[in-house]
Amino acid sequence: MSRPLPIAWLNGEFLPLAEARISPLDRGFLFADAVYEVIGVYDGRPLLLDAHLQRLAHSLRELQIPSPHDHAGWQAIVSGLVERNGGGSGHPDIGIYLQVSRGADASRSHTYPQGLAPTVFAMASALAAVDLDTPGVHAMTAEDNRWARCDIKSTALLANILLRQAASEAGADECIMLRDGLVTEGSSSSVLVLEGRTLLSRPNGSDILPGTTIALIREVAAAAGIGYREEAISLARLLAADEVWLSAALRGVAPVTHVDGQPIGTGRPGPAWRVVAEAYERRKRS
C-alpha cells in the first residue's frame, strides 16, 4: 500500500492518523496477536467486501477473538474511511486496511484472559493505477519457513517480510515459497499457473491463505474459455508453465515473466494474462 491518507479509525472513532495511539501492552503490539484484511475500493465501491469479511471472521474465530463488529458495522467503517479520505466515484482508488488485535492486557503474559476488549484499527491509502503495459514480475523461490496456520491472516508476518526482503536484495519483485518441493504461495500474493488452457492453484488448507481475489479471477478466466482446478504444483511445473500469475487484493492479477532468473514462456507477459487482466479491471469497476 502507498502512503496512508490522513483519517483513520481507532476503537470507535474517526480521527487523524497522526493522533492514533494504542497501549504498549496491546497484545497486537507485543505478540502480533492480531489479524487483518486489505480491501480495494474502486469508484467508491469495496471489491469483494463479503469475501474479505468472511475471511476476517474466520481468522478471528480461529484465534478466539470475538468479532467487535457485525457486517453492517464493518461496512460503515469502510464507507466512513472512503468518504473522509476523498474517495468515491470519480475520485482516486483507495485501499482499506483493517486490523483487530486481542486487546490490551494488564501485563505481558503469554496466556491471555477472557473478556479483553479487542483493539480495532483501520486506515486508508491511495492506490496507484494498474499498469497493463507492465514488463512483468521477476520472482525468486525459497523454502516456506512460516508457521503451520497460514490460513489465518495474522499480522505475524516476519517470515514473509524476510523472504520478500531477500527477493528485493536479489533483484526480484516477489518470493514464491515452496514446501516439500511444492508451491505454496507468494510472500504477499497467491500463485496461479497456466498449463495450456487450464489455470492451476494449490488447494486451500492450513498451509496457505485462501485468496479472496482468486475466485473472481477464476470467473473472469472461465468467461475467456480458461478452465481451473486445484492441484499441487512442483517447482519443475512452475518453471515449465506457459504462464505464471500472481494475485492479491490490491494488485489484481500480475504476470510473472521470470522465476529464479529463468524465463516463463517467452519471458514476457502472456496473451492469456492480458485477456484476463483487462477483463478483471473492467469487472472490478462494474
NUSE-642631 format. One record per residue (C-alpha): x, y, z; residue in three letters. Coordinates in steps of 0.05 Angstrom, whole numbers, plus 5000, padded with zeros to 4 digits. Example, Ala and Ser with C-alpha at 12.3 -4.5 7.8 and 13.67 -1.06 7.14 Angstrom:
residues 2
pt x->5246 | y->4910 | z->5156 | resn->ALA
pt x->5273 | y->4979 | z->5143 | resn->SER
***
This chain:
residues 286
pt x->5000 | y->5000 | z->5000 | resn->MET
pt x->5022 | y->5071 | z->4987 | resn->SER
pt x->5027 | y->5128 | z->5037 | resn->ARG
pt x->4967 | y->5128 | z->5085 | resn->PRO
pt x->4913 | y->5181 | z->5078 | resn->LEU
pt x->4901 | y->5228 | z->5137 | resn->PRO
pt x->4838 | y->5200 | z->5171 | resn->ILE
pt x->4839 | y->5133 | z->5207 | resn->ALA
pt x->4792 | y->5094 | z->5253 | resn->TRP
pt x->4811 | y->5071 | z->5323 | resn->LEU
pt x->4765 | y->5038 | z->5374 | resn->ASN
pt x->4700 | y->5071 | z->5354 | resn->GLY
pt x->4720 | y->5138 | z->5325 | resn->GLU
pt x->4748 | y->5170 | z->5263 | resn->PHE
pt x->4809 | y->5213 | z->5278 | resn->LEU
pt x->4872 | y->5240 | z->5246 | resn->PRO
pt x->4921 | y->5183 | z->5235 | resn->LEU
pt x->4976 | y->5225 | z->5267 | resn->ALA
pt x->4935 | y->5224 | z->5332 | resn->GLU
pt x->4921 | y->5149 | z->5335 | resn->ALA
pt x->4951 | y->5116 | z->5397 | resn->ARG
pt x->4948 | y->5046 | z->5427 | resn->ILE
pt x->4972 | y->5019 | z->5494 | resn->SER
pt x->5043 | y->4990 | z->5494 | resn->PRO
pt x->5011 | y->4930 | z->5529 | resn->LEU
pt x->4966 | y->4916 | z->5469 | resn->ASP
pt x->4976 | y->4843 | z->5451 | resn->ARG
pt x->4978 | y->4861 | z->5377 | resn->GLY
pt x->5039 | y->4904 | z->5391 | resn->PHE
pt x->5073 | y->4855 | z->5439 | resn->LEU
pt x->5057 | y->4787 | z->5407 | resn->PHE
pt x->5027 | y->4801 | z->5338 | resn->ALA
pt x->4964 | y->4772 | z->5369 | resn->ASP
pt x->4922 | y->4804 | z->5315 | resn->ALA
pt x->4891 | y->4793 | z->5247 | resn->VAL
pt x->4879 | y->4839 | z->5187 | resn->TYR
pt x->4847 | y->4847 | z->5119 | resn->GLU
pt x->4862 | y->4893 | z->5060 | resn->VAL
pt x->4804 | y->4914 | z->5015 | resn->ILE
pt x->4807 | y->4952 | z->4949 | resn->GLY
pt x->4755 | y->5007 | z->4937 | resn->VAL
pt x->4743 | y->5027 | z->4865 | resn->TYR
pt x->4697 | y->5085 | z->4845 | resn->ASP
pt x->4674 | y->5086 | z->4916 | resn->GLY
pt x->4654 | y->5012 | z->4919 | resn->ARG
pt x->4692 | y->4960 | z->4960 | resn->PRO
pt x->4712 | y->4900 | z->4918 | resn->LEU
pt x->4695 | y->4831 | z->4946 | resn->LEU
pt x->4676 | y->4860 | z->5013 | resn->LEU
pt x->4635 | y->4799 | z->5034 | resn->ASP
pt x->4693 | y->4752 | z->5019 | resn->ALA
pt x->4742 | y->4795 | z->5058 | resn->HIS
pt x->4695 | y->4799 | z->5118 | resn->LEU
pt x->4683 | y->4724 | z->5116 | resn->GLN
pt x->4758 | y->4713 | z->5117 | resn->ARG
pt x->4766 | y->4763 | z->5174 | resn->LEU
pt x->4712 | y->4726 | z->5213 | resn->ALA
pt x->4750 | y->4660 | z->5202 | resn->HIS
pt x->4815 | y->4690 | z->5226 | resn->SER
pt x->4782 | y->4719 | z->5289 | resn->LEU
pt x->4746 | y->4654 | z->5303 | resn->ARG
pt x->4810 | y->4612 | z->5297 | resn->GLU
pt x->4845 | y->4659 | z->5347 | resn->LEU
pt x->4784 | y->4661 | z->5393 | resn->GLN
pt x->4779 | y->4736 | z->5387 | resn->ILE
pt x->4707 | y->4760 | z->5390 | resn->PRO
pt x->4687 | y->4799 | z->5328 | resn->SER
pt x->4677 | y->4871 | z->5351 | resn->PRO
pt x->4630 | y->4888 | z->5293 | resn->HIS
pt x->4577 | y->4856 | z->5250 | resn->ASP
pt x->4576 | y->4861 | z->5174 | resn->HIS
pt x->4540 | y->4928 | z->5176 | resn->ALA
pt x->4589 | y->4956 | z->5227 | resn->GLY
pt x->4650 | y->4937 | z->5185 | resn->TRP
pt x->4616 | y->4965 | z->5123 | resn->GLN
pt x->4604 | y->5031 | z->5159 | resn->ALA
pt x->4678 | y->5036 | z->5178 | resn->ILE
pt x->4700 | y->5023 | z->5107 | resn->VAL
pt x->4650 | y->5072 | z->5078 | resn->SER
pt x->4668 | y->5125 | z->5130 | resn->GLY
pt x->4742 | y->5120 | z->5114 | resn->LEU
pt x->4729 | y->5125 | z->5040 | resn->VAL
pt x->4684 | y->5186 | z->5049 | resn->GLU
pt x->4731 | y->5222 | z->5097 | resn->ARG
pt x->4792 | y->5209 | z->5054 | resn->ASN
pt x->4765 | y->5236 | z->4988 | resn->GLY
pt x->4744 | y->5170 | z->4957 | resn->GLY
pt x->4682 | y->5156 | z->4917 | resn->GLY
pt x->4661 | y->5157 | z->4845 | resn->SER
pt x->4708 | y->5198 | z->4803 | resn->GLY
pt x->4760 | y->5201 | z->4858 | resn->HIS
pt x->4825 | y->5162 | z->4869 | resn->PRO
pt x->4820 | y->5088 | z->4885 | resn->ASP
pt x->4833 | y->5071 | z->4957 | resn->ILE
pt x->4859 | y->5011 | z->4996 | resn->GLY
pt x->4829 | y->4999 | z->5065 | resn->ILE
pt x->4870 | y->4964 | z->5119 | resn->TYR
pt x->4830 | y->4933 | z->5177 | resn->LEU
pt x->4865 | y->4904 | z->5238 | resn->GLN
pt x->4837 | y->4872 | z->5301 | resn->VAL
pt x->4881 | y->4853 | z->5360 | resn->SER
pt x->4860 | y->4815 | z->5422 | resn->ARG
pt x->4868 | y->4880 | z->5461 | resn->GLY
pt x->4910 | y->4908 | z->5518 | resn->ALA
pt x->4924 | y->4865 | z->5579 | resn->ASP
pt x->4948 | y->4887 | z->5648 | resn->ALA
pt x->5015 | y->4854 | z->5637 | resn->SER
pt x->5058 | y->4818 | z->5586 | resn->ARG
pt x->5035 | y->4746 | z->5592 | resn->SER
pt x->5037 | y->4690 | z->5541 | resn->HIS
pt x->4969 | y->4667 | z->5566 | resn->THR
pt x->4911 | y->4714 | z->5556 | resn->TYR
pt x->4850 | y->4727 | z->5599 | resn->PRO
pt x->4779 | y->4722 | z->5572 | resn->GLN
pt x->4740 | y->4786 | z->5562 | resn->GLY
pt x->4793 | y->4833 | z->5535 | resn->LEU
pt x->4764 | y->4887 | z->5491 | resn->ALA
pt x->4793 | y->4879 | z->5421 | resn->PRO
pt x->4831 | y->4937 | z->5391 | resn->THR
pt x->4804 | y->4957 | z->5323 | resn->VAL
pt x->4846 | y->4999 | z->5277 | resn->PHE
pt x->4833 | y->5018 | z->5204 | resn->ALA
pt x->4865 | y->5065 | z->5155 | resn->MET
pt x->4861 | y->5084 | z->5081 | resn->ALA
pt x->4915 | y->5091 | z->5028 | resn->SER
pt x->4912 | y->5117 | z->4957 | resn->ALA
pt x->4923 | y->5065 | z->4904 | resn->LEU
pt x->4966 | y->5073 | z->4842 | resn->ALA
pt x->4934 | y->5057 | z->4775 | resn->ALA
pt x->4945 | y->4986 | z->4749 | resn->VAL
pt x->4995 | y->4984 | z->4691 | resn->ASP
pt x->4972 | y->4935 | z->4639 | resn->LEU
pt x->5035 | y->4950 | z->4600 | resn->ASP
pt x->5078 | y->4922 | z->4656 | resn->THR
pt x->5142 | y->4886 | z->4636 | resn->PRO
pt x->5123 | y->4833 | z->4686 | resn->GLY
pt x->5145 | y->4807 | z->4753 | resn->VAL
pt x->5212 | y->4774 | z->4768 | resn->HIS
pt x->5206 | y->4724 | z->4824 | resn->ALA
pt x->5254 | y->4680 | z->4863 | resn->MET
pt x->5237 | y->4617 | z->4902 | resn->THR
pt x->5254 | y->4599 | z->4973 | resn->ALA
pt x->5234 | y->4548 | z->5026 | resn->GLU
pt x->5169 | y->4565 | z->5061 | resn->ASP
pt x->5190 | y->4572 | z->5133 | resn->ASN
pt x->5126 | y->4602 | z->5161 | resn->ARG
pt x->5082 | y->4572 | z->5216 | resn->TRP
pt x->5031 | y->4517 | z->5203 | resn->ALA
pt x->4968 | y->4561 | z->5205 | resn->ARG
pt x->4976 | y->4604 | z->5144 | resn->CYS
pt x->4901 | y->4603 | z->5133 | resn->ASP
pt x->4896 | y->4655 | z->5189 | resn->ILE
pt x->4911 | y->4724 | z->5163 | resn->LYS
pt x->4954 | y->4742 | z->5222 | resn->SER
pt x->4997 | y->4805 | z->5230 | resn->THR
pt x->5055 | y->4758 | z->5248 | resn->ALA
pt x->5088 | y->4768 | z->5180 | resn->LEU
pt x->5162 | y->4768 | z->5198 | resn->LEU
pt x->5177 | y->4706 | z->5156 | resn->ALA
pt x->5141 | y->4737 | z->5097 | resn->ASN
pt x->5179 | y->4802 | z->5107 | resn->ILE
pt x->5247 | y->4769 | z->5109 | resn->LEU
pt x->5232 | y->4728 | z->5046 | resn->LEU
pt x->5207 | y->4790 | z->5009 | resn->ARG
pt x->5268 | y->4828 | z->5031 | resn->GLN
pt x->5313 | y->4772 | z->5007 | resn->ALA
pt x->5278 | y->4775 | z->4940 | resn->ALA
pt x->5287 | y->4850 | z->4936 | resn->SER
pt x->5361 | y->4845 | z->4952 | resn->GLU
pt x->5367 | y->4792 | z->4897 | resn->ALA
pt x->5335 | y->4839 | z->4846 | resn->GLY
pt x->5268 | y->4804 | z->4846 | resn->ALA
pt x->5198 | y->4832 | z->4859 | resn->ASP
pt x->5168 | y->4773 | z->4897 | resn->GLU
pt x->5186 | y->4708 | z->4931 | resn->CYS
pt x->5148 | y->4646 | z->4912 | resn->ILE
pt x->5151 | y->4598 | z->4971 | resn->MET
pt x->5159 | y->4522 | z->4968 | resn->LEU
pt x->5143 | y->4469 | z->5019 | resn->ARG
pt x->5166 | y->4398 | z->5008 | resn->ASP
pt x->5183 | y->4418 | z->4936 | resn->GLY
pt x->5113 | y->4444 | z->4921 | resn->LEU
pt x->5090 | y->4516 | z->4911 | resn->VAL
pt x->5050 | y->4545 | z->4969 | resn->THR
pt x->5042 | y->4620 | z->4953 | resn->GLU
pt x->5080 | y->4685 | z->4946 | resn->GLY
pt x->5105 | y->4725 | z->5005 | resn->SER
pt x->5047 | y->4773 | z->4993 | resn->SER
pt x->5007 | y->4740 | z->4938 | resn->SER
pt x->4973 | y->4677 | z->4913 | resn->SER
pt x->5004 | y->4638 | z->4856 | resn->VAL
pt x->4968 | y->4614 | z->4793 | resn->LEU
pt x->4999 | y->4571 | z->4739 | resn->VAL
pt x->4973 | y->4566 | z->4668 | resn->LEU
pt x->4983 | y->4500 | z->4631 | resn->GLU
pt x->4951 | y->4502 | z->4563 | resn->GLY
pt x->4881 | y->4529 | z->4575 | resn->ARG
pt x->4877 | y->4509 | z->4649 | resn->THR
pt x->4895 | y->4550 | z->4710 | resn->LEU
pt x->4923 | y->4513 | z->4770 | resn->LEU
pt x->4930 | y->4535 | z->4842 | resn->SER
pt x->4947 | y->4498 | z->4907 | resn->ARG
pt x->4886 | y->4470 | z->4943 | resn->PRO
pt x->4863 | y->4511 | z->5003 | resn->ASN
pt x->4886 | y->4486 | z->5070 | resn->GLY
pt x->4923 | y->4508 | z->5133 | resn->SER
pt x->4987 | y->4518 | z->5093 | resn->ASP
pt x->4962 | y->4577 | z->5050 | resn->ILE
pt x->4917 | y->4637 | z->5058 | resn->LEU
pt x->4853 | y->4628 | z->5019 | resn->PRO
pt x->4856 | y->4682 | z->4965 | resn->GLY
pt x->4795 | y->4727 | z->4961 | resn->THR
pt x->4816 | y->4750 | z->4891 | resn->THR
pt x->4825 | y->4681 | z->4860 | resn->ILE
pt x->4750 | y->4667 | z->4856 | resn->ALA
pt x->4739 | y->4730 | z->4815 | resn->LEU
pt x->4799 | y->4714 | z->4770 | resn->ILE
pt x->4771 | y->4643 | z->4760 | resn->ARG
pt x->4704 | y->4673 | z->4739 | resn->GLU
pt x->4736 | y->4722 | z->4691 | resn->VAL
pt x->4782 | y->4667 | z->4663 | resn->ALA
pt x->4724 | y->4620 | z->4653 | resn->ALA
pt x->4689 | y->4672 | z->4610 | resn->ALA
pt x->4752 | y->4673 | z->4567 | resn->ALA
pt x->4750 | y->4597 | z->4559 | resn->GLY
pt x->4803 | y->4582 | z->4611 | resn->ILE
pt x->4789 | y->4524 | z->4658 | resn->GLY
pt x->4812 | y->4517 | z->4731 | resn->TYR
pt x->4830 | y->4464 | z->4780 | resn->ARG
pt x->4865 | y->4459 | z->4847 | resn->GLU
pt x->4927 | y->4417 | z->4845 | resn->GLU
pt x->4996 | y->4413 | z->4877 | resn->ALA
pt x->5049 | y->4447 | z->4834 | resn->ILE
pt x->5122 | y->4427 | z->4835 | resn->SER
pt x->5179 | y->4474 | z->4822 | resn->LEU
pt x->5192 | y->4438 | z->4756 | resn->ALA
pt x->5120 | y->4450 | z->4734 | resn->ARG
pt x->5124 | y->4522 | z->4756 | resn->LEU
pt x->5185 | y->4534 | z->4712 | resn->LEU
pt x->5155 | y->4497 | z->4653 | resn->ALA
pt x->5087 | y->4533 | z->4656 | resn->ALA
pt x->5061 | y->4571 | z->4597 | resn->ASP
pt x->5045 | y->4630 | z->4643 | resn->GLU
pt x->5050 | y->4644 | z->4717 | resn->VAL
pt x->5007 | y->4697 | z->4751 | resn->TRP
pt x->5005 | y->4728 | z->4820 | resn->LEU
pt x->4940 | y->4752 | z->4852 | resn->SER
pt x->4929 | y->4799 | z->4910 | resn->ALA
pt x->4873 | y->4843 | z->4935 | resn->ALA
pt x->4904 | y->4909 | z->4913 | resn->LEU
pt x->4944 | y->4884 | z->4854 | resn->ARG
pt x->4891 | y->4842 | z->4819 | resn->GLY
pt x->4928 | y->4795 | z->4773 | resn->VAL
pt x->5001 | y->4805 | z->4753 | resn->ALA
pt x->5044 | y->4766 | z->4704 | resn->PRO
pt x->5108 | y->4731 | z->4726 | resn->VAL
pt x->5159 | y->4732 | z->4669 | resn->THR
pt x->5220 | y->4702 | z->4705 | resn->HIS
pt x->5230 | y->4655 | z->4763 | resn->VAL
pt x->5300 | y->4645 | z->4792 | resn->ASP
pt x->5327 | y->4681 | z->4730 | resn->GLY
pt x->5293 | y->4632 | z->4682 | resn->GLN
pt x->5241 | y->4658 | z->4633 | resn->PRO
pt x->5169 | y->4635 | z->4639 | resn->ILE
pt x->5142 | y->4621 | z->4570 | resn->GLY
pt x->5170 | y->4675 | z->4525 | resn->THR
pt x->5196 | y->4716 | z->4583 | resn->GLY
pt x->5142 | y->4768 | z->4571 | resn->ARG
pt x->5071 | y->4777 | z->4598 | resn->PRO
pt x->5030 | y->4724 | z->4564 | resn->GLY
pt x->4968 | y->4732 | z->4519 | resn->PRO
pt x->4921 | y->4696 | z->4567 | resn->ALA
pt x->4943 | y->4741 | z->4624 | resn->TRP
pt x->4928 | y->4803 | z->4583 | resn->ARG
pt x->4857 | y->4779 | z->4566 | resn->VAL
pt x->4842 | y->4762 | z->4638 | resn->VAL
pt x->4875 | y->4824 | z->4668 | resn->ALA
pt x->4837 | y->4871 | z->4622 | resn->GLU
pt x->4772 | y->4835 | z->4638 | resn->ALA
pt x->4788 | y->4837 | z->4712 | resn->TYR
pt x->4799 | y->4912 | z->4710 | resn->GLU
pt x->4732 | y->4921 | z->4677 | resn->ARG
pt x->4697 | y->4876 | z->4727 | resn->ARG
pt x->4725 | y->4908 | z->4789 | resn->LYS
pt x->4691 | y->4974 | z->4768 | resn->ARG
pt x->4625 | y->4943 | z->4748 | resn->SER
***
